[in-house]
Amino acid sequence: MSVGAKHSIGLIGFAANEMAMLELFFKGNKGEGFCLSDADQAEALIVGFSDRDSKAQTGKWLEQHELPMIAVVDQATASWVPETSITLFRPLTLGGLLDALVKLKGRLDAAPVVAEDLGVVPASEQDKERAAVFAEWQARKQRSNDALSAWKGDSAQREGEALRSRFSMERNELNSLILEAQQELQKQQANRPPKPSPEPVVEPEEVLQPPKLSAEMIQQCCGSLPDVNLDAPHERRRAYFSLDGLLLPWVQRCVRQGDETGLVQQVLGVPGALFYLPAEKVFLVGIDADLLLQLARTRFGFDEISLQERSAEAELPHGRKVAADELLWQLALFTARGRVPDTLSAEQPKLLDEMPDFDRLLETPHARSIAELWQSQRLSAQNIASMLGVPQRFVFSFFVAADAIGLFCP
């Protein structure tokens, strides 16, 4: 293959959701210099290592192939991969994947072309050895088809690994890939010549649905706490937590103080810009999603976090603008994770004043059913979970998030 052409790359060893993310990445032409191919016909591989079962299956196939590869690992599986491979640690990010592909492309472009492809006799013993290795590799490739088919057919295990996956592409990166694919499709449709038609056909307007939460994001927002008996003191303690030292009450106070004074408020003590602009009802955020997730669960010490008013003439840093209710909703979910703060009661009846705007807010499991029932009559969170027959953690997460943005009646 010439240096200017695209290299073929295959994917093995990944769970279902990781495989879908990587296929979307390459089909969106984000992997510059590479095109997706079957593993048994590829020049290079991206290999996922997650547990000992997958190591045994993947290793059996790799023993019969000598291909350059990118190994996607975590701390527990880093020692399983060859030293010659390019190692990429989970959580996998768009920038990290692009850097690894650049390194892999450099290795492939620098590799000598096999003598048979050039149509000449090898000029040295080294070239002859390379040609022999290549011929042996082709022979082994045929013998490995059965092993590869058996690995591909093990769908049950791959589905089980999906819940244990550590693939963590940021939501804005995934949305960017989807948006670019949609824009490319619109360009292709615009360049097509119009079809002759006796009458104009009005195409229905496409309605974009909000992205569904992944299994990992559901766990980040709702946790994994099993249902508890709130009447038993030792179990009740597991369902409640204290807000002391957490970021959520400071952000709520920031909104209240900004709305009362009309002045820009800054949250001090966090590693990044966090300003509330009361005139626009938005936050100016210079913190990425992963760091915000960590900050939501960090307990700050005394005087480590505070608020500061900024004058209208003060110059503000660059950052993305996020609606105040969106940030509070997401921060409340990340903080509660299926539990209830000690400032609220899961047994106190409440009435939902209005439905959340799920076109903008993260929609957790059963959130619409919970909202509809809670808007119909005054009930407690415990009543809602019992009447709908859904896990308490989904109701508690909705309860805390809706309270954070003031959706319940006084």
Number of C-alpha atoms within 10 A of each C-alpha: 14 9 13 8 11 15 21 18 23 20 21 21 22 24 24 17 18 20 18 11 15 18 14 16 19 16 13 17 15 15 18 14 17 21 17 20 16 13 16 19 12 16 19 23 23 23 23 24 24 23 14 11 11 20 17 12 17 20 17 15 20 16 10 18 16 14 13 18 23 23 23 24 23 19 9 10 17 16 10 13 19 11 8 9 15 17 19 21 17 18 15 18 15 14 11 13 17 14 12 18 20 14 12 22 20 12 11 17 15 10 10 10 15 19 16 12 9 9 8 9 11 16 9 8 9 10 16 15 12 16 19 13 14 16 14 13 15 15 12 15 18 11 11 17 13 12 15 19 10 12 19 12 11 11 13 8 14 19 14 12 19 18 15 13 18 18 21 17 17 16 14 11 13 16 12 12 20 15 13 15 17 13 12 13 11 11 11 10 11 10 8 8 7 8 6 7 7 6 6 7 7 6 6 6 6 6 6 7 8 12 13 12 15 12 13 17 16 20 17 17 25 25 20 15 16 11 15 16 12 16 8 9 9 11 13 12 13 16 23 19 14 11 18 14 17 18 22 24 15 17 25 16 14 24 23 14 18 21 17 10 11 14 18 23 26 21 20 17 14 16 11 15 19 21 28 28 24 21 11 10 15 19 27 20 19 17 17 12 12 12 12 21 18 11 20 18 18 13 13 15 10 9 9 11 15 14 16 13 17 16 10 11 6 8 8 12 12 10 15 13 18 15 15 20 23 18 20 24 23 18 22 25 30 26 30 29 23 28 26 24 17 14 9 12 16 24 12 12 15 19 18 24 16 15 14 21 11 13 11 12 16 21 18 20 19 14 17 15 12 21 21 13 16 24 19 11 12 16 18 19 24 18 18 23 18 13 11 13 9 15 19 23 25 25 29 26 27 29 30 23 24 23 16 21 17 14 17 18 12 8
